Every structure is written in structure tokens, then in C-alpha cells.
Amino acid sequence: MPQYRITGVWSDPIALQARDIVQNQSAFLIELCPQDPEVDPTRLRLPEITGSIQVDAALTVRARCLNDTGTLAVVRGF
């Protein structure tokens, strides 16, 4: 299970595969953007500790932690 250290600055692109589950494993909100955050205003916020989402198709996201430093985990292909 890949884990990513997420800070207040947008991360490098994180590649996701179809059916991956993205989990927020930190005590702070993590925000995801499906494209370049400078171009695409679409955002998804994962709540603290238990926030997660499963993706239907392969895509690339960027993430940032809204309050401090957090951990984002990717569970591959359930």
C-alpha cells in the first residue's frame, strides 16, 4: 500500500488505477484535485482519519493537507 506524505503545498501527481481506494490517514483534512490545481477548481476534501474514496477509472490527482502534514494511502484495486 503506497503512502504519501502530504503538506500544505500541492503534491506531485499521484497516479491511481481503476478501483484504487484513497485514504486519509491523518488528523487533518486532505484536499484532492483531479487535474492541475492552477487550472481546475474542482476539489474533494477527505475528512480526518477515516476519509476515503474509491476511483472508477485510472486518473492522476494532486493532494494537499489543509492544516499541517498528513498521510495519504492508496489501497490498490479492491
C-alpha positions as CSV (number, residue, x, y, z in Angstrom):
1,M,0.0,0.0,0.0
2,P,1.7,3.2,-1.2
3,Q,1.7,6.1,1.3
4,Y,2.4,9.7,0.6
5,R,3.5,12.5,2.9
6,I,1.1,15.4,2.1
7,T,2.0,19.0,3.1
8,G,0.2,22.3,2.6
9,V,1.7,22.6,-0.9
10,W,0.1,20.7,-3.8
11,S,1.9,17.3,-4.2
12,D,3.4,15.9,-7.3
13,P,1.0,13.9,-9.4
14,I,-0.2,10.7,-7.8
15,A,-1.2,8.0,-10.3
16,L,-4.3,6.0,-9.4
17,Q,-5.6,2.8,-11.0
18,A,-9.2,1.8,-11.5
19,R,-10.7,0.6,-8.3
20,D,-8.0,2.1,-6.0
21,I,-9.1,3.4,-2.7
22,V,-7.5,6.6,-1.5
23,Q,-7.5,7.0,2.3
24,N,-6.7,10.0,4.6
25,Q,-4.7,8.5,7.5
26,S,-4.0,11.8,9.2
27,A,-5.7,14.0,11.8
28,F,-6.2,16.8,9.2
29,L,-8.3,17.4,6.1
30,I,-6.7,16.4,2.9
31,E,-7.9,18.1,-0.3
32,L,-7.6,16.3,-3.7
33,C,-7.6,17.8,-7.2
34,P,-8.1,15.6,-10.3
35,Q,-6.1,17.9,-12.5
36,D,-3.6,20.8,-12.2
37,P,-4.9,22.9,-9.3
38,E,-3.9,26.1,-11.0
39,V,-6.3,25.3,-13.9
40,D,-9.0,23.1,-12.4
41,P,-11.0,24.5,-9.5
42,T,-12.6,21.0,-8.7
43,R,-11.7,19.8,-5.2
44,L,-12.6,16.9,-3.0
45,R,-12.0,17.0,0.8
46,L,-11.3,13.8,2.6
47,P,-12.2,14.0,6.3
48,E,-9.7,13.3,9.0
49,I,-8.6,9.7,9.9
50,T,-11.4,7.8,8.0
51,G,-12.0,9.8,4.8
52,S,-11.7,7.7,1.7
53,I,-12.8,7.4,-1.9
54,Q,-12.7,4.7,-4.5
55,V,-11.9,5.7,-8.1
56,D,-13.7,4.0,-11.0
57,A,-11.0,4.7,-13.7
58,A,-7.3,5.4,-13.8
59,L,-6.5,9.1,-13.1
60,T,-3.9,11.3,-11.7
61,V,-4.6,13.5,-8.6
62,R,-2.7,16.1,-6.6
63,A,-3.2,16.5,-2.9
64,R,-2.5,19.0,-0.1
65,C,-3.1,18.9,3.7
66,L,-5.1,21.9,4.8
67,N,-3.8,22.3,8.4
68,D,-0.4,20.6,8.7
69,T,1.3,17.5,7.4
70,G,-0.7,14.3,6.7
71,T,-0.5,10.9,5.2
72,L,-2.5,9.7,2.1
73,A,-2.6,5.9,1.5
74,V,-3.6,4.2,-1.7
75,V,-5.1,0.7,-1.4
76,R,-4.6,-1.0,-4.8
77,G,-7.5,-2.5,-6.8
78,F,-10.2,-3.8,-4.5
